[in-house]
């Protein structure tokens, strides 16, 4: 649980379904947020029907040999890799200005 005003927004590039919450949690981690298990607390999530975006990405009825749209899955996978790279570069900038110049000059951005 956290105050909304203190939390970063979700990355708007993750439209559709997939990896948005994972990327957001990774972002929280790189910003120094701490995660704790609260054994005496619980949260409730109301079940709901699968969204149209989920159906398009993962449904067995959708196109592709494993269901879903392969292009959408590849787009999300590439976007997640790019987001991780950006967070690593951002973290390098924060932790050591001279090191970040070395890392940035030797690292290449994912496609």
N, C-alpha and C positions, 0 to 999 in steps of 0.2 A: 504494500500500500504506500502511496506517496501523494504529495500535493501536486495536483495537475500543473500548477504554475511553475513547479521546479523540474518537471519532466520534459525531455525534448519531444518534439512532434514526431509522428511516424513519417518515414521517407515516402513522399508522394509518388516516387517513381514505381513503387510496388503496387500498381493498379491491378485489379483482378484478384486472383487468389494465389497465395503462396509466399512464404518466407518473410512477410512483413513483420510479424511479431518476433520472429527469431532475430532478424536484423535489428529491431528496436531493442531487444534485450541485450544483444551484443553491444549496441551503442551505449546503453546504460552502463554496462561493465567497463567500457573504455573511458567513460566519463568519471569512473570511480564510485558509482553507486554500489552498495553492498546488498547482497541477497541473504535472507535468513529464512529458515524453516520455522514456522510457528505451530508447534504440535497441538496447542489448545485452541487454535482458531481454524476457521474454514471459510471457504468462498462457495457461492452457488452460481452455477451457470445453467440458464434455462435452455433445454434442448430446442433446436429449431431445424427446419428443413434445410437441406443443402442448397446453397445459393446457386444462381445461374453461372457465376464465375467458377465455383467448385465443379459443377457439372461439366463445364467446357474444358476444365483443366484435368480432371481426374476420373470422371465417370466412365465405367466400362462401355457405356453406350456411345461415347464420343469416338471420334476418329483416332486411329493409331493402334499399333499392335498391343499396347498395354493399357489402352483407354486414354482418353484425354487428347489434347492437342499437343503434339511433340514440340511445335514451335513455341507455344506458350511456356511449356516447362523449361525449354532451353533459354528463353528470354529471362525467366525468373532466376534460373541458375546463374546465368551470366551477370545479371543485375546484383545478385547476392555476392558473387565473387568481387565485383567492382566495389560494392558498398564496404566489404571487409577490407579491401585494399585502401580505400579512402580513409577508413577509420584508423588503419595502421599508420598511414602517412600523417594523419591528424595527430595521433598519439606521439609520433616521432617529433613533430613540430613542437608539441607541448613539453616533452621531456628533455629535449636537447636540441637547441637551434643549430649547432654545428653538425650534430649527427644527422639531423633531418635533411640538411643539404646533401650530405653524402648519400643517405638512403634514397632521397628523391632523384639524385642524378644517376644512381645505379639501378634503381627499380624501374620497371616498366608497368604501366597501367594495364590491367586486363582489358580485353576487347569490349 
